[in-house]
Structure formats: C-alpha cells, structure tokens
Amino acid sequence: MTNIQFIAKSVNTAAINIQKTVQLLEEDCTIPFISRYRKDMTGNLDETVIEQIAKLQKEYETIVKRKEAILKSIEDQNVLSPELKQKIEQSFDLQDIEDLYLPYKKKKRTKADVARENGLEPLAKVIMAQNNDDIDFLASKYLNENVINEDAALQGARDIIAEWINENIFVRKQLRRLYQRKATISTKVVKSKKEEEGAQKFSQYFDWSEPISKAPAHRLMAMLRAENEGFIKFKVETDINEAYDIIDELVLKGQNNCTPHVQLAIEDSYKRLLQPAISNEILQEAKAKADGNSIQVFANNLGQLLLAPPLGEKRILAIDPGFRSGCKVVCLDEKGDLLYNETIYPHAPQNESAMAMKKIKSMVNAYQIDAISIGNGTASRETEFFIKKIAFDKPVQVFIVSEAGASVYSASKTAREEFPNYDVTVRGSVSIGRRLSDPLAELVKIDPKAIGVGQYQHDVDQTKLKEELDTTVIRCVNSVGVNINTASKHLLSYVSGIGEKLAENIVQYRSENGPFEDRKQLKKVPRLGDKAFQQGAAFIRIANAKNPLDNSAVHPEAYPIVEKMAKDLKLKVTDLIANKEKTALIKVENYITTEIGLLTLKDIIKELEKPGLDPRKAAKVFEFDANVKSIKDVKTGMVLPGIVNNITNFGCFVDIGIKESGLVHISQLKAGFVSDVNEVVKLHQHVQVKVTEVDEDRKRIQLTMIL
C-alpha cells in the first residue's frame, strides 16, 4: 500500500489532491501557505484537511519504520519465513503487526521458556494437536532431573500452550472486539483515602461502573486522575465465560483426552496473559480517544480566545485589581508601550477611594486614555464599580478582561526581557491592558496550557497537546496576518515559514535599520532565504508601504498579475484597492497561468476589494448585573447576563460577574438534543442565563440557557 492509498482511506478527496498536498509538505511548505496559496494544486483543500493529511503521512512513515525494525529483528533470529514476511509487509494496522511480532519479541524469561528448556515442547505439541492419546503415559516419557513427575510435565506443557494461545493473532483479535463492545470500567474507593482532603471531588467514582465504550472523555479522565492520586482502584473487564467461549471456539477440536489440559491452558492464558494485556490495550485505546477529544476541546477554545475581538490601537489604562495589596495601574500608548505605572488603594482595608479616583482621573487626562481594562480576578467587580463612579471629562469605555495566564507571563523570561526594570505586578497589568488591544499578539507569549481554557489539559498526552496547540496558534496568527513593524518576536515566530530564530533576526534587523518599507526588504534579513520568503511574505503586513499590496494578503508572486490587471484597465494598482466597481471589470479567466489558477485569482480579487481585512470582530463593552456582587446575591430563578469563559464536552462555564462561574450543562444549552457544545456557544460569547441551583457551601452554580 502506498502512502497516498493509506491516506485516501481516511480523507474524502481525490487521490491527486492528496498526492499534490503530500508533495508540497515534502517540499517544506507550511499548512497555512498551502491552504491559502496553493488551492489550485490541492483542489481547494482547507487547513483542517491538510493537517489531517500531514498527520496521516507521519502515521504512515511511523508504520513503515516499525515494520522495518520488526522484520530486521525477526530476520536476525533466523526465523523469518516468506509467509510471515508477506503478512507483515502487507499489513498497515500497527496492532496486527505487533500481534504478528509477539511470538518473536524479546521478553523476560517466562514459564513457557522454562518448560521448553526442560524439553516439554514436543509434549505440548501433542496435547495441542488434540488426538486421543494416553496423555499420562506420554507425559512419563518427558521426566528428567527438572521434571520430577507426570503432573510437572503436564503443567509445563500447559504453560507452553497458554503462551501459544496468548500469541494467537485470531484469539487476540476476537477478544479485542469483545472488549471494545462489552467491556466495563468499574471503580472502588481506597478506604484509607476516603476521608482525605481532595477525596470529595471524586466521590462520584467511589463505586462506579459503566461500559468503557460509552464513558465520555471528561468522566474517563476524572477516573484516571482519581486513580493516579490514589483515591480509587479500577479495572476493565468483560464477561469471563464469553471470553472463554471465544477462545474455545478458536482452539478446541472436540472432546478427547487432551481437552481438559487444553481447557486448563485456556483459563491460565486468559487470566494470566490475555486479560491483563487486552484490558490494558482497551484502556489505553479509550484514554487515547479521550485525550484526542480533550485536546480538541482545548484547541477549539484556544482558537476562539486568540481570535477574540481586539480593541485596536488605543491608549489603555489597565488595572490588575486587588484588596489589601492594592490595584496595580499602568498606562499604555497605542503600541502597547508602558507610559506610567502606580498602585492605588480604593478598597478595604485602606479605603482610599477619594484619592484613588483623583489619581485615575488625572492619569486618564494626562495620558489621553481611550479605554480602561480591568482584570477579572480578585476584586474585579468592586474595581469596576469604583471606576464607573468616576466622572471622566470624556467618554471612556470600561472592559473586563480575562487574567488567565497573566501571572505566568509576568514571571516569564519574555516579560523580564520586555520589562527588566519592573516587577511582576507591573508586567501583569501591562498584559491585561495589551490583551484588550490585541488578544492574539499578547496571548502568543504565554504557554497555551497556562491559559486554562479546556479540560484535564495536564492529564492528556503532552506531546500531542503541544502539537495541536502550536498548530492552532499558527492557524490563528496566519489567518489574521502580522504587522512586521510592531509585532514581537513571539508573534513573528508563528508566521508561516519564519520560526523562532528568524523572528529574532527580523526584530534585530528592524531595530538596526528602522521599520520595513516593503516585503522585498525581508530578503535582507540574515538567514531568511527564498523558501522562508515564499512561505511567509504574504502573511506579514506593512502599513503605509510604497506598494499597497504589501499591506494585503496578496502573495508577492502574484504582484505581476495584479499589475497586469491594472494596466489592462488603464489604471494604477492603487486604483484597484478597495474599489469593487473597478475589480468587477476584471475577467479573472484571462489571467490564469501555469502557476496561478482560477481559485487563487478569485482570492486575489476578494483581497483587492478588502485588503488586509482583519477576520476578528470589534471588541464590545459588556455589563454584568450590578446587583450581583458575590454568590450570596445569586438566587434561583434569576436571569442574568454572562460571558462564556470555558467550554468542555459536558457544557460551558459562564462568568456572571462574580468569583464563581456557573455551569450550563450540555442538556441546558437549548431545547432538544445537543451533540457538540461548540455548535451552540463560543468562548467569550455574551449570553443570557437563568439560575437553576445555587450551592453556597460547595461554591457551585447551575445555570440554563433555556429561558
């Protein structure tokens, strides 16, 4: 099977599209570049499909490498038959390949190995043949100094048969199917841990049982965490008699003198070898599926967070609120640079609200502030109420901004490099302000895991999580584009084809030579060659560039075509920009070349009509219910405004303006069945919710969106 055939089994598109996509990937083209600028080659495949093809290509390569290693290992043992070689070469199912390899796999000395060393394999073969022999008499012929009697001989033979059964590819396949269909996961509390701190959150799983195939990702992850922390023990099992029936059907050959010994070997093989191995396989399979599910939830949430509406280039006063330690205030200019910082104490115990009001009003006037950004942590609502009491001399918008990950950023190497002369409190406030101006540019500086918009992110496969989150960040950054003259090296590092080292070189070049004036200047950056330019140039933006196309998503390789379009209409390129009346006159079919086809040309026309259009919406001010200041104010039946601040498989959490977020279970998102939470809500969506239950002791609020 070729790699194209392997991928085609899972991807619903023409083989030629897969072939071209793989070819581009092998040429080190990035996924954003392929999906945007090679549509005509790939048949207009989107990023999601291209990512899937890239993953399947890696999976294919992994299988091929594993097969090569297995074939070499068996060949080195001088036991590779033509038939076995053919089976391994023709299979592209890793589980089947590992099953074929199992009898030849190096392992610890087993009971069967001891029995073979004692010369009992011929006896095992006779019993396994299941002819009507006098087994006790036959066993007496195999006695020696290590096999003292017939029972010992028969036991050794059964040990060998048990291993053969365990290594039988058909037995393992059928048992897997049984476990996949009918296995249950059941839990029991560890009594000595039942009363320990932290045990209560796992109380649901102190005595739990359900089919593993139906256990949702969040529940399986919760059980695994409870088991990992020592609060419960769990097992994965299926009906033992049904398992025996499967093995009997594949191994037994009717009733005779050998049958009791084969049956004993079957029972031993299942309990000692097959059951532990298959149950662990099924658990790992379920865990991998749950991981994938949880990682996708995290990636979806991260994508929505990164593409949250930006306020844009405004002067911002940002506040990291607090009580005893005060509120840390910073003033930022349009570029997010720090102009001033101070600490005010409007709340208890100092209660210096009058002085704090005077200072805030003075800062707003002195630094010509357009908007105020308040972190949503401790004292957030109290600070919001305090700010809204101030009579400013001009309209000032007030926003509540998520603080998630701000403390991680403030203590990071990145923050120390940006603000070496300021402490973590000032850095955290700056981050809160910049998130309002441009969430994407600021959040890329933080490890995505620290942002905390998912479920069980610390329990999933960390390598796969990082890969998926990095892919998400890359997708978001390139869908928006990057202003090369203002972007940080962290933001630039996610641009298609650039990476960390080239991003540093770009920033260094910018600081030494001043702002970039056109895209061609990128080629002067040290180590930024033709390939990196091809992959990344169209994703960077240069405001007020000599060539207006440098501030658009039109790729430099298409500039000659746009220039020809303008020339044919007796216009300048600038006359086509944002001029739908003129672009409507262009007959794109006339400009098809061997490199640039119809799909790309249509994209060019769209881009000329709205050059550099930011796909993100504009930031909007949100008002919480002024009467709800703590969980004590939340009453059943209340209808409240809220903001979705996390999404999981089982529902979404909504910020209603207090410390505790409320949960809208998936069944309460809307009338009727909902299979995917993301179909109904998005992160940071403004919603109306009704309170259905309040548990002050456990700090839990249940909400519904079915009003």
N, C-alpha and C positions, 0 to 999 in steps of 0.2 A: 504494500500500500504506500503510495506517495504521500508527501505532506499535504498536497492540495486535496487529495481524496480524503485524507484524515480530517482536515478542517471542514471540507464540504459536508461531512456527516452532521455537523453541528451548526453550520452557518447557511442560512437560506438565501443564497445568491449564486450567480453563475460562476463556474469554475475559473473562467478567465478573469473575473473581478478579483477572486481570491489570489490567483497567480500574480496579477499585477500588484496587488497590495503587498504580498509577501516579498516581491521583487523590490518594491520601494523601501520596505522595512529593512531588507538586507543591504540596501544602499545607504543605510543610516538616516533615512528620512524620518522625521518625527510624526507622531499621530496628528497633532494639530495642523501641521503643514500638509500632510496627505489629504486629510478630510476637507481642508479649505481650498488648496491649490492644485490638487490632482484628481478632482472629481471626474474628469473625463476619462482618466485611466482606470479608476476604480468602479465606475458605474454609479457614482454619486453615493458611495457608502459613507454613513455618518461615523462620528468618533467612536460611538459605542460598539458598532460592528467591527471597526478597525481594531479597537482594543481587544475584542473577542478573538479576532484572527491572530493578533500578536501573541495572546496567551496560549492559544491552541498550537501555534507554531513552536512555542517554547515547550509545551507539553509533549509534542511530537519528538522534539530533539531529546528531551529527557528520557522518553521511552526507548528511542534508538540507542542512546548511550547505555542505558540499563541493560538492554538486550545484548549489546556488545560485551559488556562486563560479565554477564551471566554465561554467554556462550564460551568466552575465554576460560572462565572458572571451570566449567564442565569439561571443556577440551583438555585443560591442564590435568584433570583427573583421569583422562583417557577413557571416558565413559560416554562421550557424545556420539550418539547414533544418528544416522541420516534422518530417521523419522523424528527424533526429538529436536534436532536442529531445524527441521522444516516447521514443526509446530511452533517453536519459539519465534522463528523469523516471520511467520505468517500472522502471529497474534499481535495486536496493538492494545490489548487490555492488560494493564500492569498487574492486576490481581491474578489473571490467568497465567501470566508469565512467571509471577512469583510462585504460584502453585506448581507449575512445571519444574521450577528450580528447587523446590522444597526438599526433595529426596537427596539432592546433591549439595545442599547448603551446609557449610561448616557450622557445627553446633557443639554444645557441651556434650560430654560423654553421657549417653542415655542408657536406660535399662536394656533397650534393644541392642545397643553396641556391646554391652557386657555379654548378652545372650549369644551374639554372633561370635564373639571371642571364645566362648565356651563351646562352639561347634554346633549350635542348635538351629541354624538357619535351614538346613535340609528338613528337619522335623517340622519347622514352621510351614515350609512349602507344602509338605504332605498334608498337614492339617488344613491349610488354606485351600488345597485342591478339593477337599471335602469328599473324598472317596470313602467307601465303607470299610475302613481298615480297623485292625485291633490296635487302637491308639496306645493303650497302656503297655502292650508288648513292644510296640515300636519305640516308645519312649525309653524303654530299658536299654536299648542299643546305644543311647547317647550319654550314658553315665560316665563320669570321669572324676578327677580329684576336685573339680569345682562344681560339678553337678552330682550331688550325693544320692539322689533318688529320682523316681519317675515324676513325682509331683514337681520337683525343682526343674526337671527337664521340660515338662508341660508348661510351667509358669514362664520359663524363658522363651519358649516358642510363642506363647500368647503375647509376651512383650514385643516380640518382633512383628507379629500380626497386627497388634494395636498401632504400631508405628506405620505399617503399610496402609492401614485404614486411614490414619491421620493424613497420610501423604497422597491419598486417592483424590485426584482432581475433581472427579464427579461427585464424591461424597461431600467435599468442601463446598462445591457449587450449590448442591441441593440444600445443604444446611444453611448456607448464607441466605438463600431465598426464603427459607422458613423463618429465619431470624428477622429478615427485612420485613416480612409480612406480619409476623405474630409475636416478636419479642417484646417483653415488657421491661421497663426500668422501675425498680422498686427501691424504696429507701427506709431506713430505720435510724432513729436518733441514737447518738452515743450518749448513754445515760449520764456519764460523768461530766459531759459538757453541756447538758441540757439547761442548767441554770446559769451558765457563764454569760458575761456581758457580750452582747452581739448575737447570742443564740436566737433571740426572739424574732429577728428579721427572717430567719429560716424556718420558723415554726410550722409553716405550711407543709414542709417537706420532712417532718419528723416521722411520718408514717404515710408514705405516698406511693402510689402505683399507677402507671398508665402505659399504653403502647408507646414504645420509643419512636415509632414512625409518625405518631400524632403529637408528640411533645413539641410545642412551639419553641423557637430558638431561645427566647428570654427565660423560659422555665428550665430548659436543659442547662443553660449557662448558670442559672441560680443554683441548681442542684450540684453541678460540678464545683462551683465556688464553695458551697456548704460542705461538700466532701473534702475539698482541698484544705479548708480551715478546720477540719476535724469534727464538725458538728454532726455529721451523718455518715452512714455507710450505705453504699448502694450496690445493686447487682443487676446485670442484664441477663435475662434467661427466657427460655421458652418451654413449652410442654415437653418433658423428657421422653415420654412414650412416643410422641410424634417424631421426635428426633431419632429414637431407636428404630422406629418403623422405616424411616428413610434409609438408614444405614443397612438394616436387614435386607431391604429390597435390592440394594446395590451389591451386597456382599454375600448373603446366604444363598446356598444352592440346594435347598430342600433339607429334609431331615435325615441325618445319619449319625454315626458315632463321633464325627468331628464337630457336629453342630453345637453342642454345649460349650466346647472350647472356643469356637469362633464367637459365640454369643458373649462369653465372658470377656473376650478380647475387644468386642464392640463396646461393651459397657465401660471397660477400662479406657479405651481410646477416647470415648466421648467425654467421660468425666475428667480424665487427667490431661488430655491433649486438645481435643476438638472444641469442647465447650469453652474453656478459658480463651482459646485463640479466636474463635468465631465471635464470641460475645465482645471481646476487646475490639475486634475489627469493626463490628456494628456500632459500638460506642464511638470509636474514632471517626467512623463514617458520619454518624449523627452530629458529632462535635464539629467536623469539618463543614457540614451543611449549616449548622448553627453559626459557626464562625463567619461563613460567607454571607449569611443573612444579616448578622450583626454588623459586619464590616460595610455592607451595602447601605444599611441604615445610617451608619456614621458618615459614609461618603456623601450620601444624599443630603444629610443635614449640613455637613461642612460646605458643600457646594452652594447651598442656599444661603448660608451665613456669609461666605466670601462674596457672593453676588448681591448682598443686602444693599438697599438704596444708599448712595453716598450723598452727602450734603453738597460736596464740591469745594471749590477753593474759596472758603470763607474764613473770616477771623473768628476764632473759637476760644471761649473761656471754658476750661474743663475742670471738673471738681471730682476728686476722689473723696466721697463723704465718710465721716466718722463721728463718734461721740467724744469720748474722753481725749483721744489724740488729735481732735480737730479735723477740719476739712482741708485737704491739700488742693490749692487752686493754682492753675497755670494759665497763661495767656499765650495763644499761638497765632502766628500770622497765616496768610493764605496758603503758604507752602508747608505749614505744619511745624515751622521753626519756633523754638521757645523764646518768648519775649520777656516773660516775667513769671515769678512764682512767689507764693505766700501761703501761710496757713491761717485760717480763721476758725473761731470757736463759737458758732451760733447756738450750739446745743448744750445740754447738761453734760458735765457739771459746771462748766464755766458760764454758759448762758450769755455770751457777749454778742447777742443778736444785733443790737443797735450799731455797735462798732463794725460788725461783720457786714451789715447792709451797706454802711457807708463805704467800706473798702471795695465791695463788689461793684457798687455803682461807679466808684471812681475808676476802677480797672476797666469797666465796660466803656466808659467815656475816653479814657486815656489811650486805650489800645483799639478803639473803634470796633468793638466786638459785635459780630452779627448774630451769633448763636451761643447757647450755653449747653454743655454736655455734662450730664451727671451720671456717675457710675451707679449701677443698680444693686450694690451690696448693702452692707450695714448703714443705716441712717439715710438711705436713698430717698424714701418718701418724705421724711422730715426735712431734708435739704431742699427737695423740690418745693414743698410748701413755703419754706423760708424764702427761696429765690422768687417765687411768684408774688410775694408780698412787696417786693421792691418796685418802686415807681421809677422805671427807667426813663431817660429822656428821649428814647427812640424805641421802636418795636424790636424786641429781642426774642427769638424763638428758643424754647427750652425743650431739650430732648433727654430721655432716659436711655442710657447706652449699656449694653452688656459688658460686665467687667471680666467675663470668663477668660482666664489665661493672662490677665494684665499683670498679676503678681509674678507669674513665670517669666514674662517678658522683662519686667523691671529688674529682676535679679540675673538676667542672662548676659552672656558675653556681648551680644548685639547691642543691648541697652547701654552697657558700660562703654562700648565703642562710640555710641552716639552721644552719650552724656557722661563723660568721665568725671566731671566736676559736680555732679548732682547725685543725691541719694535715691534709694529705690522708691520712695514716696513720690518724688517729683517725676521720675520716669514713668511710674504707674499712671499718674494723672495725665501726662503727655499722651500715653497710649489711649486713654479714654477719650481724649479730645480728637486724636487722629482717626480713631475708629468711626467717629461721626463724619469726618471729612471724606475719608475713603477707607471703608472697612477692608477691602481687598489688599490695598497697599500695606496696611498695618498688620493684619492677621497673618500674612505670609511670614512674618518674623517669628511667629510662635509655633512650637511643635504642635501640629494639629491635635494630638492626643490630649494636650493640656487645655484645649478649648472646651472639652466636656460636653459635646452635643451628640450623644449616642447611648449605647447600652453595652455594658460589660467590655469596654474597649481594652481593659488591662488583662482580660481573660482569653482573648482571641489570639490566633496566630499573629505574632507581632511583625513578622516579615511580610506576610500578606497584607496586614493592616497598613503598614508603611507604604507598600507599593501602591495600594488602592488610593490612599490619601494623597500621596505625591501626584498620582495621575489626576486626581480631582483638582488639586491646586493648579497643575499645569493647564488643565482644560479651562478653568475659570480665568486664569491670567491671560491666556491667549485669546479667549473669546472677547475680552474687554480691550486688550491692547495696552501698551505701556508707554508712557511719556518718557523718553530716554533721557531727557534733561532734568527730570525731577525724581525719577524712580531710584529707590535704594538698591543696593547690590542684591538684597534678598529677593526683591520683586523681579529684578532683571534675570536672576538665576533660573527662574521658571519659564522664561521666554524660550520658545521653540529654538533648539539648536545652540543655546547660549551656555547654560550651566554655571556653576559656582565660580570657576577660575576666570572665564571670560567676562562674567559680570563684574568681578573685581577689576579686571583690566579696563572695562568700559568706564567705570567710576573714576579710576585713576587717570585715564585719558581725558575725561571730562574736567577733572579738577586741574589738570595741567594745561589744557588747551581751550577751556571755556565750553559753552554749550555747542552741541552738534547743530549744524546748519542744514545738513541733508543726509540722506541714508547712505550715500556713497562713502561718506566720511567714516562709516563703520569699518570699512576695509583697512583703515589706518590704525585701528586698534591692534596692539600686539597679539599675535597668535589667532586672530579672528580671520580665518581663511574663507575661501569661496563657498565651502559647504555650509559653514555656520552662517554666512551672509545669506545664502539661498534659503536656509531653514528659518531664519529669524527676522530678516529685514522687514517683512510685511507686517509683523506683529508689534513693531515699535512705531511710535508716533512722534513727529517733530512739529510742534505748534509753530505757526508763522514761518514755515520753511520756504525757501525760494521756490521749490516745486510743490504745489498744493497737494500732489499725490502722496508726498511724504507724510502727510497727516491723515492718511486714509488706509484702508485695508487692501488697496490695490498693490499687487506684488510688483517690485521693480522690473521683473522680466516681462511684465505686460505694459510698461510705460510706452514703448514704441507703438503699440496698438492703439492706446488711448490718444497718443499724439496724432496718429493717422486718422482716427475718428474725427478729431477736432479739425484737422487740416481739410478733410473731405467735406466738412460742413462750413469751411472757410471761417473757422473760429479758433480762438486760443483755448488751451486746456482749461484755463481758469473760467472760461465762459460755460463749460460743461458742468462745473462743480455746483451742486445744489440747484440745478436748473432742469427740472423734469420736462419742461417744454422742449428743450433742445435735445436731451438724451432720447426722447421719444422718436426723434427723427432718425436715430441710428439703426440701421439694419444689421444686427449682430452677425447674421449668417455670412455677411461679406468679409468678416474678419477672422474666420476660422483658419487656424494654421495647424501644422503637424504637432505643435507643442500645446497650443491653447484651443480648446474646443468650445462648443456651444454653452455647456453648463458654466464654465469659468467666465465666459463672456457675459452671460446673464448676471453673474455675481458682480462683475465689474460695473455694469450699468446701475445695479442697485446701490453700489458703493458710491458712485458718482453722484447719485441723487441725494444720498445722506452720508457724506464722508465722515469717517471716524465716529459714527453713532455709537454711543455707549448703550449696551443692551440693558443696563440696570435702570430701574425707575428712580424717581427723585425721592429723597427722604421726606417723611411726613411726621409732623408733631402728633403725639398720642396723649390722650388724657385718661388717667385712671379715675376711678370713683373717689372723690375727695373724702367721703365719709368712711372709707375702709383704710385703716392705718395699721392694723395688726389682725391676727387670726381671731382675736376676741370680737372684732367687728363683723366677722363673716357669719351670716346666718343662712340657714336652709331656706331656699325659695328666692334668694336674691338673684337678680340678673345684673351681671357686671361686665364691663369692657375688659379685655385682656389681650395679651400678646403671646403667641405660641413661642415658647423658648426651648423646647426639646421635643423630638419625635422619636418614638420607639415602635416596635412591632405591635405592641398591645394598646397603643393610644398616644396621646400627646399631653405634654405638660404646658400649662398656661400660667403666665405671670399676671396676677390680678392686682399687683402693686404692693404686695407685702412680701415678707421674707420667704414664706412657704408658697411654692407653686401648687396649683390644683391639677388633678389628673382627669382628663376626659378619656374614658375607656373607649376602645375602638367601636364598641356597640353603641356609644352615645354620641358619635360624631354626626350622624344624620339618620333619618328614618331609613330602614332597610339594611341589607347586608353590605358590609364594607370589608373588602379583602386586603386593601392596602391603605394605610393611614395617609400616605402621600397623595392619594387621589383626592382627598378632602381638604387637607390643610398643608401649609408650607411654613417653614421656620420664619419667625418674625411677622407672621400674618396677624392682622388685627381682627379679633373675633368677639362675639357676644356669648357669654356662658351663663348658665344657671347653676346655682349651688344646690347639690342634692344631699350632701352629707358633710358634716364637719366633726373631726375627731381632734379636739384640742390637745389631749394628752399625747397622742402619737404624732401630732403636727401634720395631719393628713386632711386634705380637702378633695372631695369628689365633685366633679362638675359634669354638666351635659351641654351639648350644643343643639340638642333637640328642644327648641323653645316653644 
